[in-house]
Amino acid sequence: MNRTQIFQFAMAACAVILLIAVAVTLKGIFSGSLFGYANADKYTAGEAEISGTVRNLEIDWLNGKVTLAYHGGHTIGLHEASPKPISEDMKLRWWLDGDTLRVRFAKSGFRLTWTQEKELTVSLPEGIAFHDVTVRATSGTLNLPEVKTDTLSLEVTSGDILAGTQAKKISASSTSGGVTLHSTGGAEAISVGTTSGSVHVEAASTGALKASTTSGSILIDAEHVNSCDAHATSGTVTVNLDGAEQVNIGSTSGTVSVKLAKFSSLKASTTSGTITAELPEQPGFTAQINTVSGSINYDMALSRDGNRYICGDGSAKAELGSTSGNIRLKRAAQ
């Protein structure tokens, strides 16, 4: 490479570095984004008391906590609060679209900054029941106690979810934050997940229950479930069930604990960690146990056939596996 080519190469590299620096600077100055939504002209600005029939509730929020509260009246109240004055453009927007109440963080459009944090409180008549409730937030805690609805969908990018509900279908997810869910009644399906945070589910009789986390722990306390699927990449998984048909749980790096009063099929696995399974002696089970580096312990009467451990009539099936860790079978109280 001659001097001219070296000079040209150096100038090009400097130009690229300069463009990157300008882009970063502009991004810091113009840190805005588009908060757009359809039918923006049909929305009303500001707090409100809504008396119409509402069967569906849809909330899209950006920065700040969202809370559902209850009162003895018949209207639905929308109230917002902020440490800073709220301009006209930054006031919440709402639209009663038939029997669907839609609530938005602010006026539709581009903003140079979304640094303002606002807390939304939705006051509901006691005992109100919805067909569908959907709440989405970018940053903030979702606090939704005693939600009665057929379908509940909760999603937050950065923040915790705290929800109590009587719903048939439930989904709750947080990218960075924990999820705590208390489901009463009988849910057909529950799906709960977080990328970075812990999951805690308390549930009554449930059809399918799924829980997952990349970095965090999972704790499930439930009555009877048809199927339970709980997995953590890095963290502990603890499952306590009065009864279950199928249970599939695991952790890549962490301990796994399961307590079952009744079950038909159990699979539990961990790559690096221990497994503790508290299982009923009656009517019985057959456990296939595999561990590469670890011990196998039990405190109940079992017969052994290779890596198969048989209790009672051997009717229920269990598969327990650990790459590096111990596996322990314990007698469940009956």
N, C-alpha and C positions, 0 to 999 in steps of 0.2 A: 504494500500500500504506500503510495507516494505522499508528499506533504500536502498536496492539494486535496487528495481524497481524505486524508486524516483531518484536515481543517473542515471539510464539508461534513464529515461524520460528526465532529465535535459540535458544529453549529446546529446540526439537526437534533442532536441529543439535548443541547441547551434549550432548543425550541420546545421539545416535548416536555422537559422539566418545567419550563415557564408556563406552558398551557395547563399542566396539571396543577401548578400552584395557583393560577388564576381561577381554575374550576373549583378548587377547594375553598378559596377565599369567597368566591361568589356564592357557593353553597352555604357558607357561614352567614353571609349577609342576607341572602334571599332564601331563607330556610322554610319557605312556604310549601304548600301543597294544595291540591284540589279536593275539596270536600263537596262533591256533587251528588245530587240525587234527582230522580225523575219527578215530574209534576211539582217542581219547586214553587210555582206560582199559586198552588192551591193550599200552601201551608200558611198558618197564622203565627205571628211572632209573639213570644212572651208567655208568661205563666197563665194558667187557665183552670177553670172548674168546668168539667165536661159532664153533661147530663144525658147524653145520648146512649143508646145501647152499644156496648162494646163486647165483642166476642173474641177478638184477636188483639194482641198488644205487641207492637214492634218498636224497639228502641235501638237507635244507633247513636252512640256517645263517643266522644274523643277523650278528653282529659278530665278525670274526676270520678268520684264515687257515684254509683247508682243504687238507690235504696227503694224498696217497696215497703209501704207502711199501710196501716188499716185504720178506719174510723167508722163511726156509727151512722154516717150519712149515706146519700145515694149517688153522689157525684164522684168523678175521678179527678183528683187534683194534680196539677203539674207545677212543681216549685223548684227553682234553682237558686243556688247561692255561690258566691265567689268572693275571695279576699279582695279582688279588684273590681272596680265599677264595670258593669256589663253594658257594652254599647248596643245600639239597636241591631247592628249586623250580627253581634255575638249572642243575642238572645236565642233561647231555644225556639224551635219551630215544631208545630204540631198540625196534624190533619186527621180528621175523622172521616176516613174513606169507607163509606158504608158502615159496616160494623167492625172495621179495623182502625185502631188508633195508632198512628205513626208519629214517633217523636224523634227529632233530629237535634244535634248539638247546637247548630247555628245556621245562619243563612247559607244557602247553597252558593258555592263559588270558590275562587282562589284566595288564599290568605298568605301574607308574607310570613306570618308566624302563628303557631297554635299554642303558644306558651300559657295562655289563660286556662286555669283549672276551675271547673264548675262542678258542684255537687247537685245531682238531680234526685229529688224525692217524688215518687209517684204514690199518692194517697188513694187507696182503694176502699170501696165499701166492704165491710166485713162479710165473708161468705161468698164473695163474687167468684164465679167459675168461668174460665176462658176455654176456648177451643184450642188456641195456639198462643204461646208466649215466646217471643224471640228477643234476646237482649245481646247486643254486641258493643264492645268498648275497646278502645285502643289502649288506654292507660287508666287504671283505676279499679277499685274493688267493686264487685257486684254482691249486694246483700239483699237476698230475696227470700224472706221467710214465708211459709204457709201458702205457697202458690198452688192454687187449684186450677188445673188445666189438663186437656187431653195430651198436648205435646208441649214440651219445654226444651228450648235450645238456648244455651248460654255460651258465649265466646268472648274471651278477653286476651289481648296480646301481652300486656304487662300488668299483672294484678291478680288478686285472689278472688275466688268464687266461694261464697257462702250461701247455700240454698237449702230450703226445706220445701218439700212439694208433695202433692198428691197428683201424680201424672201417670199416664199410660206409657208414654215414650219420653225418655229423658236423654239429652246429650249435653255435656259440659266440658269445655276445654280451655286451657290457659297455656300460653307459650312460656311465660315466665311468671310463675305464681302457683299457689296451692289451690286444690279443689276440695271443699268439704260439702258433702251432699247427704241430706237426710230424706229418704223416700218413705212415705207412709202409704197405706193402701196396697194395692197390687199393681206393680208396673209390668208392662209387657217386655220392655227393653230399657236398659240403662247403659250408657256409654260415657265413660269419664276418662279424661287424659290430660297430661301436662308434659311439657318438654323439660322444664326445670322447676320442680316443686313436688310436694307430696300430695297424695290422694287419700281421702278418708270417706268411705261410703258406709252409711247405715241404711239398711233397707228391710222392708217386710218381704212378703212373698213376691218373687220376681221371676220373669221368664228367662231372659238372657241378660247377664251382667258382665260388662267388659270394663277393665281398668288398665291404664298403662301410664308409665312415666319413664323418661330417659334418665333423669338424674333426680332421685327422690325416693321416698318410701310409699308403700301402698298398704292400707289397712282397710279390711272389709269385715263388717259385722252384719250378718243378715240372717233372716229366717230361711225358709226353703227357696232354692233357686233351681231352675231346670238346668242352666249351664252357667258356669262362672269361669271367666278367662281373665287372668291378671298377670301382667309381666312388667318387670322393671329392668332397665339396662344396668343402672348402678344404684342399688338401694335394696332395702329389705321388703319382703312381701309377706304379709300376715293375713290369713283368711280364717274367719270363724263362722261356721255355718251350722244351723240346726239340722238342715237336710239339703242334699243336692243330688241331682242325677249325674251331671258331668262337671268335673273341676279340672282346669288346666292352668297351672300357675308356674312362674319361674322368674329367676333373676340371673343376669349374666355375672354380676359382681355383687353378692350380698346374700344374706340368709333368707331362707324360705320356711315359713311356719304355717301349718294348716291344722285346724281342729274341726272335725266333722262328727256330728251325732249320727247321721245316716248318709250313705252315699252309694252310688252305683259304679262310678268310674272316676279315678283320680290320676292325674299326671302332674308330677312336681319335679323341677329340675333347676340346677344352678351350676354355673361353671366354676366359680370360685366362692365357696361358702358352704354352709351347713343346711341340712333339711331336717326339720322336726315335724313328724306327722302324728297327730293324736287321733286315733281311729277307734271305732266301736268294735268290741269283741263279738257281739251278736248282731246279725246272724253269722257274720264272718267275712273274711276277705283274703285275697291272694295278692301279695305284694312282690313285684319283680324289682329287685334292688341292684343298682350298679353304681360303683364308685371306683375311680381310677386310683386315687390316693386319699384314703380316709377309712374310718372304721364304721362298723354297723352295730348299733346297740338297740336292745328292746327290753321292755319290762313286762311282757305278757307271754302266755304260752303259745309258741309257734312251732310248727314242723317245717323242716327245710328240705327243699329239693333243688340243689344247685344254688342259683341266685333267686329262687322263688321261696317266699316265706308265707306259710298258710296258717290262717287263724279261723277257727270255727268251721263253717261249711265252705269257706273259700269263695263265696258267691260274688262279692264285690271285687272289682279289679283296680289295682294300684300299680303305677310305674314311678319309681323314685330313682333319680340319677344325679350324681354329682361328680364333676371332674376332680376337684380338689376340695375335699371337705367331708365331714362326718354325716352319717344318716342315722336318725334315731326314730324308733317307733315307740309311741306311748299309748297307754290304755285310756280311752276316752270315758269320762263318767257317763253312766246311763241311768 
